[in-house]
């Protein structure tokens, strides 16, 4: 499968869109999909459900990058945008690494720099939001590093193990991102 991609020093960021996911599920078998995409059984089932039930509406879509090790091709995680509303130039950021062994190595910082640039420059986003559990300190620090602003708490916004949890809402606007990029070098 030939993905469009971006690169960083250590990562290859393979572009995944609804069209790419449909192609993957229409042409490859389960084990090949799990290997190429780095899916465990739950992630495979989730993405199969998205493929079968649809993941776009006339105004909302998703676009993300599969993060792979540039040297080995090993899938490491994902980073991108869901609830992307092109009409209003906004999307919600998400990111995750597949295993604890990949964390605390600066990989997500490296990926997020390219992904945010892609979002603001190519997708023409004006606003990127991020919803984070308040106890996820590494994630909160990552958002602050990129200049995201805390907006408030969304009460009982997210379901975890059958329980409603709060989300901390952060955002970054295009002009804030541009100013930060200009001031950092």
Residue pairs with C-beta under 8 A, 6 or more apart in sequence:
1 23
1 24
1 27
1 28
1 36
3 14
3 15
3 16
3 20
3 66
4 14
4 15
5 12
5 13
5 14
5 15
5 65
6 12
6 13
6 15
6 65
6 114
6 115
6 118
7 13
7 70
7 114
8 70
8 110
8 111
8 113
8 114
9 70
9 110
10 69
10 70
10 107
10 110
11 67
11 68
11 69
11 70
11 76
11 107
11 110
11 111
12 67
12 68
12 69
12 70
12 73
13 65
13 66
13 67
13 68
13 79
13 111
13 114
13 115
14 65
14 66
14 68
15 63
15 65
16 63
16 64
16 65
16 66
16 78
16 80
17 61
17 62
17 63
18 55
18 56
18 61
18 62
21 47
21 50
21 51
21 55
22 51
24 33
24 36
24 37
25 33
25 47
25 48
25 51
28 36
30 44
33 39
33 44
33 47
34 40
34 41
34 44
36 75
37 43
37 44
37 47
37 66
37 75
38 66
38 68
38 74
38 75
38 76
38 77
38 98
39 47
40 98
55 61
55 62
56 62
59 85
59 86
59 87
60 83
60 84
60 85
61 84
61 86
62 80
62 81
62 82
62 83
62 84
63 80
63 81
63 84
63 91
63 123
64 78
64 79
64 80
64 81
64 82
64 94
65 78
65 79
65 80
65 111
65 115
65 118
66 75
66 78
67 75
67 76
67 77
67 78
67 79
67 97
67 107
67 111
68 74
68 75
68 76
69 76
75 98
76 97
76 98
76 102
76 107
77 95
77 96
77 97
77 98
77 102
77 107
77 108
77 111
78 94
78 95
78 96
79 93
79 94
79 95
79 96
79 108
79 111
79 112
79 115
80 93
80 94
80 95
80 115
81 91
81 92
81 93
81 94
81 119
81 123
81 125
81 128
82 91
82 92
82 94
83 91
83 92
84 90
84 91
84 92
84 123
84 125
85 91
86 123
86 124
88 126
89 124
89 125
89 126
89 127
89 174
90 125
90 126
90 127
90 128
90 129
91 119
91 123
91 125
91 127
91 128
91 129
92 128
92 129
92 130
92 131
93 115
93 116
93 119
93 128
93 129
93 130
94 130
95 108
95 111
95 112
95 115
95 139
97 103
97 107
97 108
103 138
104 138
108 142
109 142
109 145
112 142
112 146
113 146
116 128
116 146
116 172
116 177
117 181
119 125
119 128
120 128
120 174
120 177
120 178
125 174
126 173
126 174
127 171
127 172
127 173
127 174
128 148
128 171
128 172
128 177
129 169
129 170
129 171
130 143
130 148
130 169
130 170
130 171
130 172
131 154
131 157
131 158
131 167
131 168
131 169
131 170
132 139
132 140
132 143
132 167
132 168
132 170
133 139
133 158
133 160
133 165
133 166
133 167
133 168
134 140
134 153
134 166
134 168
140 168
140 170
143 170
143 172
146 172
146 177
146 180
147 172
147 176
147 177
147 180
148 170
148 171
148 172
149 170
149 171
149 172
149 176
150 168
150 169
150 170
151 169
151 170
151 171
152 168
152 169
153 166
153 167
153 168
153 169
154 166
154 167
154 168
154 169
155 166
156 164
156 165
156 166
157 164
157 165
157 166
157 167
158 164
158 165
158 166
158 167
159 165
